[in-house]
Amino acid sequence: MSQPHDEPPAEASPEEVAAERDERLDPDHRPENAEVDNTDREFDAEKAMFTDAEGYDEAPAVFPPVEEQDA
């Protein structure tokens, strides 16, 4: 006897998948303490800021050059 839960899930259209992804990734929907992927961003270790952060251009370097920092 077949049960409703035995049926394969209906496939979502590419548009539905994209819309759901956009909604899940919207920062307004991000739960507190959620891990954030910053791999596409560049970090300036001397200013301790991402290069695309607000105020980056005006921020002073607060740490020595990377070559002089301890690993």
C-alpha positions in Angstrom: 0.0 0.0 0.0 1.4 3.4 -1.0 1.6 6.2 1.5 1.7 9.9 0.7 5.1 10.2 2.2 6.4 7.5 -0.2 5.9 9.8 -3.2 9.0 11.6 -4.5 8.9 15.4 -3.8 7.7 17.6 -6.6 10.6 19.3 -8.4 10.8 23.0 -8.1 11.3 25.2 -11.1 14.7 27.0 -11.5 12.8 30.3 -10.8 11.4 28.9 -7.6 14.8 27.6 -6.5 16.4 31.0 -7.2 13.7 32.9 -5.4 14.0 30.6 -2.3 17.8 31.0 -2.3 17.6 34.8 -2.5 15.1 34.8 0.4 17.3 32.5 2.5 20.5 34.5 1.8 18.9 37.9 2.5 20.8 39.4 5.5 17.4 40.5 7.0 16.5 36.8 7.3 19.8 35.7 8.8 19.5 34.2 12.3 21.7 35.7 15.0 25.2 34.1 15.3 24.9 32.7 11.8 28.1 31.9 10.0 28.8 34.3 7.1 30.9 33.4 4.1 33.3 36.3 3.3 35.5 34.4 0.9 34.7 36.8 -2.0 35.8 39.8 0.1 39.3 41.1 0.6 40.5 41.8 4.2 43.1 44.4 5.0 45.0 43.1 8.0 46.7 46.5 8.6 43.3 48.3 9.0 41.5 45.2 10.3 38.7 45.9 7.9 37.3 44.5 4.7 38.2 46.7 1.7 34.6 47.2 0.8 33.5 48.2 4.3 32.0 51.7 4.9 34.8 54.1 6.0 37.6 51.8 4.7 39.3 54.6 2.7 39.4 57.0 5.6 40.5 54.4 8.2 44.0 54.5 9.6 46.2 51.4 9.7 46.0 50.1 13.3 48.4 47.2 12.9 51.9 46.9 11.4 52.4 45.8 7.8 51.5 42.1 7.3 55.2 41.1 6.8 56.0 42.4 10.3 53.1 40.7 12.0 53.6 37.5 13.9 51.9 34.5 12.4 
